[in-house]
Amino acid sequence: MWANAEELKELQPRQQRSRETRRRILTAANTLLRTRPFGTLSVQEIATAAGCSIGAFYGRFRGKDDLLAPLLDRHNRSILRGLRWAKAAPGWQAMSLEERLEWITRMTVWTFRSRRWLIRALAMYVRQDSEHVTGIDHGWRAGFARCARSLLIDFGDQIAHADRDGAIDFALFLISTLCRERVLFGELSEREWVIEGDDALVSEVSRAACSYLKGSESLRGCWLGA
């Protein structure tokens, strides 16, 4: 049965309040995950931080795991904004290939460091049930690859590979994989902030990516994290 005009007027504010409550819940969970592992958070804590009841939480999410897909979407969008900001920043065009790779690596380390509890939870969740994450993740990966590739594509004459796009994609995969393993699961993962360790990691990984792109050395002996 179609709703009449009066019913629609009543429905719209309710829908707006529902969306606002959902947004507050996601924001609260996102904030808590900056300092706490996902497994230690309870629905009660998230609802309290969001200023809503447990009933309101379950009216919008089936459980705590249902937060992960929209939180991943938020996280991915923030990364894309950062990449687009970098391209528009003064001085970006004057940076060398080495400097851009170092910037990308440093941003990757910072992302894993500052959002490690969220990304760790997502890694575990995808292993168990990827159904709710796969669509968002695949769509984001395509957008991220295009945007990240555009940061390096103007150095095509320095890339010693016939498939330049493929080489850039692999270099970015190398950066992401090495940083993820070291920061999220390696010896640097349990520390709040490790400037010396992070600086060494950025230098080593960005050099490895640059060497691969320029074809100056083989990746066979490249450090693969711990």
ZIGI-V109247 format. One record per helix or strand of 3 or more residues. SS is the DSSP state (helix for helix, strand for strand). FROM is the first residue (numbers start at 0). TO is the last residue. Records with the same first field share a line. If there is no record, write none. Layout:
# ZIGI-V109247
SS=FROM-TO, FROM-TO
This chain:
# ZIGI-V109247
helix=4-31, 37-39, 42-49, 53-57, 63-87, 96-113, 115-127, 133-149, 152-157, 163-184, 194-213
